[in-house]
Amino acid sequence: MLTELYERWLLELWNGDLTLVPDLVTQEFVGHWPGLDVHGPEGLAEAIRQGREPFDDVRVTLDVGPAVDGDLVAARWTFSGAYRGGGLPGASAPPGTRISFSGHDLLRATDGRFSEYWVISDAQSLSRQLGIG
């Protein structure tokens, strides 16, 4: 069951179907990004919108996993797309620049939905591709 839940999380939700948020996470959901915590389904939906906004042709793919251990799920993914231009402070890449970076997820499930999320991604690679820094 957690394998299927994670696949919906990554391959449907993160590929743009934000209507799935209430089905996939609890009301008490907490998402932990480096330097940012989001709370509840609305906070998650907004974080996903903001993460996708600077890019067209977004595609999130599953690279490894998901691996399930009790109520925990872990996996590795790749995010790719085309930079729209503007919107990211310090980015010098021209619009249309193709980007791709990978990351790892760890999620805790409670009663068939995700209640907590930790993510780490290769922000340095993304910054380099966008000409930041």
PyRosetta script that sets phi, psi and omega in degrees:
from pyrosetta import init, pose_from_sequence

init()
pose = pose_from_sequence("MLTELYERWLLELWNGDLTLVPDLVTQEFVGHWPGLDVHGPEGLAEAIRQGREPFDDVRVTLDVGPAVDGDLVAARWTFSGAYRGGGLPGASAPPGTRISFSGHDLLRATDGRFSEYWVISDAQSLSRQLGIG")
pose.set_psi(1, -42.5)
pose.set_omega(1, -179.4)
pose.set_phi(2, -69.0)
pose.set_psi(2, -29.4)
pose.set_omega(2, 175.9)
pose.set_phi(3, -61.7)
pose.set_psi(3, -47.6)
pose.set_omega(3, 180.0)
pose.set_phi(4, -66.4)
pose.set_psi(4, -38.9)
pose.set_omega(4, 177.9)
pose.set_phi(5, -60.9)
pose.set_psi(5, -44.4)
pose.set_omega(5, 179.1)
pose.set_phi(6, -65.5)
pose.set_psi(6, -41.7)
pose.set_omega(6, 179.3)
pose.set_phi(7, -60.9)
pose.set_psi(7, -38.5)
pose.set_omega(7, 175.5)
pose.set_phi(8, -65.6)
pose.set_psi(8, -42.9)
pose.set_omega(8, 178.0)
pose.set_phi(9, -54.6)
pose.set_psi(9, -53.2)
pose.set_omega(9, -173.9)
pose.set_phi(10, -80.5)
pose.set_psi(10, -51.9)
pose.set_omega(10, -168.5)
pose.set_phi(11, -83.7)
pose.set_psi(11, -19.4)
pose.set_omega(11, 177.4)
pose.set_phi(12, -108.5)
pose.set_psi(12, -56.4)
pose.set_omega(12, -177.4)
pose.set_phi(13, -61.7)
pose.set_psi(13, -54.8)
pose.set_omega(13, -176.7)
pose.set_phi(14, -71.5)
pose.set_psi(14, -14.5)
pose.set_omega(14, 172.8)
pose.set_phi(15, -90.4)
pose.set_psi(15, 11.5)
pose.set_omega(15, 167.5)
pose.set_phi(16, 118.0)
pose.set_psi(16, -6.1)
pose.set_omega(16, -178.8)
pose.set_phi(17, -88.1)
pose.set_psi(17, 78.6)
pose.set_omega(17, -176.5)
pose.set_phi(18, -70.1)
pose.set_psi(18, -11.3)
pose.set_omega(18, 176.2)
pose.set_phi(19, -65.3)
pose.set_psi(19, -17.0)
pose.set_omega(19, -178.9)
pose.set_phi(20, -79.2)
pose.set_psi(20, -14.2)
pose.set_omega(20, -174.4)
pose.set_phi(21, -49.4)
pose.set_psi(21, -52.3)
pose.set_omega(21, -177.4)
pose.set_phi(22, -63.5)
pose.set_psi(22, -25.3)
pose.set_omega(22, 179.1)
pose.set_phi(23, -79.6)
pose.set_psi(23, -24.0)
pose.set_omega(23, -171.4)
pose.set_phi(24, -103.2)
pose.set_psi(24, -20.6)
pose.set_omega(24, -178.0)
pose.set_phi(25, -129.4)
pose.set_psi(25, 155.1)
pose.set_omega(25, 178.2)
pose.set_phi(26, -78.3)
pose.set_psi(26, 164.4)
pose.set_omega(26, 174.5)
pose.set_phi(27, -63.1)
pose.set_psi(27, -27.8)
pose.set_omega(27, -178.3)
pose.set_phi(28, -91.0)
pose.set_psi(28, 9.5)
pose.set_omega(28, -177.2)
pose.set_phi(29, -49.9)
pose.set_psi(29, 137.4)
pose.set_omega(29, 171.6)
pose.set_phi(30, -129.9)
pose.set_psi(30, 125.3)
pose.set_omega(30, 176.8)
pose.set_phi(31, -109.1)
pose.set_psi(31, 131.1)
pose.set_omega(31, -177.3)
pose.set_phi(32, -112.2)
pose.set_psi(32, 108.0)
pose.set_omega(32, 170.1)
pose.set_phi(33, -103.2)
pose.set_psi(33, 155.7)
pose.set_omega(33, 175.5)
pose.set_phi(34, -55.1)
pose.set_psi(34, 118.0)
pose.set_omega(34, 178.1)
pose.set_phi(35, 80.6)
pose.set_psi(35, 5.2)
pose.set_omega(35, -177.0)
pose.set_phi(36, -152.5)
pose.set_psi(36, 131.0)
pose.set_omega(36, 170.0)
pose.set_phi(37, -115.2)
pose.set_psi(37, 139.6)
pose.set_omega(37, 174.9)
pose.set_phi(38, -120.2)
pose.set_psi(38, 150.9)
pose.set_omega(38, -174.8)
pose.set_phi(39, -126.8)
pose.set_psi(39, 135.7)
pose.set_omega(39, 174.2)
pose.set_phi(40, 76.1)
pose.set_psi(40, 167.8)
pose.set_omega(40, 179.1)
pose.set_phi(41, -57.9)
pose.set_psi(41, -39.4)
pose.set_omega(41, -178.3)
pose.set_phi(42, -65.6)
pose.set_psi(42, -41.0)
pose.set_omega(42, 177.8)
pose.set_phi(43, -62.8)
pose.set_psi(43, -40.0)
pose.set_omega(43, 177.9)
pose.set_phi(44, -64.9)
pose.set_psi(44, -47.4)
pose.set_omega(44, -179.8)
pose.set_phi(45, -57.7)
pose.set_psi(45, -42.5)
pose.set_omega(45, 179.8)
pose.set_phi(46, -66.4)
pose.set_psi(46, -40.3)
pose.set_omega(46, 178.2)
pose.set_phi(47, -62.4)
pose.set_psi(47, -41.2)
pose.set_omega(47, 178.5)
pose.set_phi(48, -66.3)
pose.set_psi(48, -44.7)
pose.set_omega(48, 177.8)
pose.set_phi(49, -56.4)
pose.set_psi(49, -48.3)
pose.set_omega(49, -178.5)
pose.set_phi(50, -64.5)
pose.set_psi(50, -36.8)
pose.set_omega(50, 179.1)
pose.set_phi(51, -69.0)
pose.set_psi(51, -31.7)
pose.set_omega(51, -179.4)
pose.set_phi(52, -87.5)
pose.set_psi(52, -25.9)
pose.set_omega(52, -171.9)
pose.set_phi(53, -50.9)
pose.set_psi(53, -43.6)
pose.set_omega(53, -176.6)
pose.set_phi(54, -73.6)
pose.set_psi(54, 1.6)
pose.set_omega(54, -171.7)
pose.set_phi(55, -129.7)
pose.set_psi(55, 146.1)
pose.set_omega(55, 169.3)
pose.set_phi(56, -103.2)
pose.set_psi(56, 164.8)
pose.set_omega(56, 173.7)
pose.set_phi(57, 53.7)
pose.set_psi(57, 41.9)
pose.set_omega(57, -178.5)
pose.set_phi(58, -70.1)
pose.set_psi(58, 136.0)
pose.set_omega(58, 175.4)
pose.set_phi(59, -140.7)
pose.set_psi(59, 125.2)
pose.set_omega(59, 176.4)
pose.set_phi(60, -112.4)
pose.set_psi(60, 126.6)
pose.set_omega(60, -177.5)
pose.set_phi(61, -122.4)
pose.set_psi(61, 154.0)
pose.set_omega(61, 178.3)
pose.set_phi(62, -92.0)
pose.set_psi(62, 124.6)
pose.set_omega(62, -178.5)
pose.set_phi(63, -100.1)
pose.set_psi(63, -44.6)
pose.set_omega(63, -177.9)
pose.set_phi(64, -142.2)
pose.set_psi(64, 135.7)
pose.set_omega(64, 177.1)
pose.set_phi(65, 97.5)
pose.set_psi(65, -163.1)
pose.set_omega(65, 5.1)
pose.set_phi(66, -77.0)
pose.set_psi(66, 145.6)
pose.set_omega(66, 173.7)
pose.set_phi(67, -102.9)
pose.set_psi(67, 130.6)
pose.set_omega(67, -176.0)
pose.set_phi(68, -114.5)
pose.set_psi(68, 134.5)
pose.set_omega(68, 174.6)
pose.set_phi(69, -140.6)
pose.set_psi(69, 103.0)
pose.set_omega(69, -177.1)
pose.set_phi(70, 62.9)
pose.set_psi(70, -119.3)
pose.set_omega(70, -179.5)
pose.set_phi(71, -96.8)
pose.set_psi(71, 10.6)
pose.set_omega(71, -178.3)
pose.set_phi(72, -109.0)
pose.set_psi(72, 143.8)
pose.set_omega(72, 178.0)
pose.set_phi(73, -130.4)
pose.set_psi(73, 134.8)
pose.set_omega(73, 178.2)
pose.set_phi(74, -131.2)
pose.set_psi(74, 148.1)
pose.set_omega(74, 178.8)
pose.set_phi(75, -162.9)
pose.set_psi(75, 164.9)
pose.set_omega(75, 174.6)
pose.set_phi(76, -118.4)
pose.set_psi(76, 139.7)
pose.set_omega(76, -175.1)
pose.set_phi(77, -137.5)
pose.set_psi(77, 168.1)
pose.set_omega(77, 172.7)
pose.set_phi(78, -130.1)
pose.set_psi(78, 134.0)
pose.set_omega(78, 176.2)
pose.set_phi(79, -107.6)
pose.set_psi(79, 129.7)
pose.set_omega(79, 176.7)
pose.set_phi(80, -137.6)
pose.set_psi(80, 157.3)
pose.set_omega(80, 179.6)
pose.set_phi(81, 177.9)
pose.set_psi(81, -171.8)
pose.set_omega(81, 178.7)
pose.set_phi(82, -119.2)
pose.set_psi(82, 125.0)
pose.set_omega(82, -178.9)
pose.set_phi(83, -64.5)
pose.set_psi(83, 130.5)
pose.set_omega(83, -179.8)
pose.set_phi(84, -77.7)
pose.set_psi(84, -22.2)
pose.set_omega(84, -174.3)
pose.set_phi(85, 91.2)
pose.set_psi(85, 144.2)
pose.set_omega(85, -178.0)
pose.set_phi(86, 67.7)
pose.set_psi(86, 168.4)
pose.set_omega(86, 172.9)
pose.set_phi(87, 86.9)
pose.set_psi(87, -18.8)
pose.set_omega(87, 177.2)
pose.set_phi(88, -117.9)
pose.set_psi(88, 112.5)
pose.set_omega(88, -177.2)
pose.set_phi(89, -54.2)
pose.set_psi(89, 129.8)
pose.set_omega(89, 176.8)
pose.set_phi(90, 84.6)
pose.set_psi(90, -6.8)
pose.set_omega(90, -178.3)
pose.set_phi(91, -72.7)
pose.set_psi(91, 129.8)
pose.set_omega(91, 178.5)
pose.set_phi(92, -112.4)
pose.set_psi(92, -0.3)
pose.set_omega(92, 179.9)
pose.set_phi(93, -67.2)
pose.set_psi(93, 140.1)
pose.set_omega(93, 178.4)
pose.set_phi(94, -71.7)
pose.set_psi(94, 154.0)
pose.set_omega(94, 174.7)
pose.set_phi(95, -53.1)
pose.set_psi(95, 141.9)
pose.set_omega(95, -179.7)
pose.set_phi(96, 93.6)
pose.set_psi(96, -8.9)
pose.set_omega(96, 178.4)
pose.set_phi(97, -60.6)
pose.set_psi(97, 125.9)
pose.set_omega(97, 178.2)
pose.set_phi(98, -77.9)
pose.set_psi(98, 134.7)
pose.set_omega(98, 177.7)
pose.set_phi(99, -126.2)
pose.set_psi(99, 156.6)
pose.set_omega(99, 175.6)
pose.set_phi(100, -158.2)
pose.set_psi(100, 131.9)
pose.set_omega(100, 175.9)
pose.set_phi(101, -149.2)
pose.set_psi(101, 159.4)
pose.set_omega(101, -175.8)
pose.set_phi(102, -116.8)
pose.set_psi(102, 164.7)
pose.set_omega(102, 177.5)
pose.set_phi(103, -160.3)
pose.set_psi(103, 178.3)
pose.set_omega(103, -179.7)
pose.set_phi(104, -127.9)
pose.set_psi(104, 140.0)
pose.set_omega(104, 176.9)
pose.set_phi(105, -114.1)
pose.set_psi(105, 146.7)
pose.set_omega(105, 167.1)
pose.set_phi(106, -136.8)
pose.set_psi(106, 123.8)
pose.set_omega(106, -178.5)
pose.set_phi(107, -128.2)
pose.set_psi(107, 147.2)
pose.set_omega(107, 173.9)
pose.set_phi(108, -109.1)
pose.set_psi(108, 133.8)
pose.set_omega(108, 178.9)
pose.set_phi(109, -105.0)
pose.set_psi(109, 143.9)
pose.set_omega(109, 175.0)
pose.set_phi(110, -135.5)
pose.set_psi(110, 121.4)
pose.set_omega(110, 177.7)
pose.set_phi(111, 52.2)
pose.set_psi(111, 43.9)
pose.set_omega(111, 172.8)
pose.set_phi(112, 81.5)
pose.set_psi(112, 7.7)
pose.set_omega(112, 175.3)
pose.set_phi(113, -137.3)
pose.set_psi(113, 160.6)
pose.set_omega(113, 179.9)
pose.set_phi(114, -80.2)
pose.set_psi(114, 135.6)
pose.set_omega(114, -178.7)
pose.set_phi(115, -114.8)
pose.set_psi(115, -19.9)
pose.set_omega(115, 179.3)
pose.set_phi(116, -149.8)
pose.set_psi(116, 147.0)
pose.set_omega(116, -172.4)
pose.set_phi(117, -142.2)
pose.set_psi(117, 132.3)
pose.set_omega(117, 171.8)
pose.set_phi(118, -124.8)
pose.set_psi(118, 134.7)
pose.set_omega(118, 179.5)
pose.set_phi(119, -134.8)
pose.set_psi(119, 144.3)
pose.set_omega(119, 170.9)
pose.set_phi(120, -136.0)
pose.set_psi(120, 133.3)
pose.set_omega(120, -179.0)
pose.set_phi(121, -135.0)
pose.set_psi(121, 165.7)
pose.set_omega(121, -177.4)
pose.set_phi(122, -82.0)
pose.set_psi(122, 71.1)
pose.set_omega(122, -178.8)
pose.set_phi(123, -63.5)
pose.set_psi(123, -31.0)
pose.set_omega(123, 179.7)
pose.set_phi(124, -64.3)
pose.set_psi(124, -42.5)
pose.set_omega(124, 177.8)
pose.set_phi(125, -64.8)
pose.set_psi(125, -42.9)
pose.set_omega(125, 177.7)
pose.set_phi(126, -61.7)
pose.set_psi(126, -46.5)
pose.set_omega(126, 179.4)
pose.set_phi(127, -58.6)
pose.set_psi(127, -43.3)
pose.set_omega(127, 179.6)
pose.set_phi(128, -61.5)
pose.set_psi(128, -43.4)
pose.set_omega(128, -179.5)
pose.set_phi(129, -65.2)
pose.set_psi(129, -30.8)
pose.set_omega(129, -178.7)
pose.set_phi(130, -90.3)
pose.set_psi(130, -2.3)
pose.set_omega(130, -179.8)
pose.set_phi(131, 72.8)
pose.set_psi(131, 28.9)
pose.set_omega(131, 178.3)
pose.set_phi(132, -91.3)
pose.set_psi(132, 129.3)
pose.set_omega(132, 175.7)
pose.set_phi(133, 84.9)
pose.dump_pdb("model.pdb")
